[in-house]
Amino acid sequence: MPNRKAPHPKKGKSSIDLQPDAIEAKRDAQLAEIERIRTRRGKLEGCSKNAYVMLTRGWGRASWHVRAELLKASGWLLYVERLRDIWPEM
């Protein structure tokens, strides 16, 4: 698998918060939400499993920009999981 480099962020105001403390706090909050899902359902599957993988596998090697992007993507996956709690047939 070829090594892919993340695109360089555009100059100017970014919509992503690149403060390391904020990124770590948001990651901890999302991992806690994933743990609540695991406790409630007994296992992880689907979007919650993918979000967990995003937040654990390769996290240490990722740059802060990539970590912020991973948080954004996993946040959407957890949003879908919250919708599944409301509408279980999804």
Secondary structure, DSSP 4 states (H G I P E B T S, - for coil): ----PPPPPPSS--SS---HHHHHHHHHHHHHHHHHHHHHHSS--THHHHHHHHHHTTTTTS-HHHHHHHHHHHHHHHHHHHHHHHSTT-
